[in-house]
Amino acid sequence: MLGAGLAALLANLAFLRQADSSVQVAVASRPLTAGTAVSAADFSAVALNADATILDGLIRWDQRTSTTGMVTARSISAGDLVSHSDLLTAAAPNGLKAMSIPIEPAHAAGGQIIPGDRVDVIGVQDGIASFLVTDAEVLQISAGSSGGLGGVGSSYLVVAVDNASSLRLAEAIAAGTVEVIRSTGSNSEGASG
């Protein structure tokens, strides 16, 4: 009798210890299609007791806020566990796309543009200049020795743009008629990423 009671006590302790070692992880609270920008509200918590190597690959509940603005790499069904490999860093903020503009420093504010600057892009067609993009964020540049555009090889800017702006830019880049103006600190009118 004493042995059976001791075995039951040990079984209960093992069960309670196992319940205590569970970790809260994120599951999709709704269906998420590939390419969906996510926020913490897209996840629910579930307790999971698993090996540390498995848990390391999953989004833990306390990490969910760091996923805001990331996008899904694949479609995720409601209730599915969410792993780090299921989420990618967005190409640009606010659902915009990242687009490279090959440009010589002389046509881009003398090469003084740096990541984080805001720029306007002008295209010239049939001798008429027009704004293709205004107030676009510079995400990246080809690095010269001073940190601005330039150096050896091709120079480029990577800017955040919407669909319509990317098409206008592609046409102007193909025609070779692009000028970039550093607009950081100026009053840009008619902003269109």
C-alpha positions, 0 to 999 in steps of 0.5 A: 500500500505504501509503495502504491501511494509513493508511486502515485505521488511520484507520478503526480510530481512528474506530471506537475514538473512536466506542466511547469516546463511548458513554454508559451509559443505563438500560433496563428490566430487567423489564416495568414497567406504568404506575403501578409504583413503581421502584427502581434494581434495575429497570434494566440498563445499555446503552452508547448512542452518540447525539446529546446531545439524545437522551441528555439525554432518557434516564436515564443509568446514574449517575442510576438511584438518583435514580429510586427511589420514582418511578412509571412514566407508561406501561408499559415493556417489558423492554429499552426505553430509559427516558426522564425523561418515562417517570417521575413523582414519586409523589403521596405516599411509600410508595405512598400517595395524596395527598388534599386536606382542605378545613378551616378553621384553627379545626378544624385545630389553630388553623392551626398545621399545617405540611408534614411534620407528622403529623396525626390526622383525626376525623370526627363522624357521628350525634354520635359521633366516631371516628378516620378517619386516624391519623399521616398525613403532611401533604404540603402546605397552603394557605399563610397569612402565617405559613406555616401554614393560613389567609390569604385564600380556602379553606384545605386540607391535603394528606395521604398516605392509603391507599385505605380512609382516602381513602374514610372521609375523602371521606364525612366531608368530604361531611358537613362533619364533619372535625377535624384534630389535629396529632399530631407528637411525640405517641404515636399508636396504631393508625396507618393512613395 
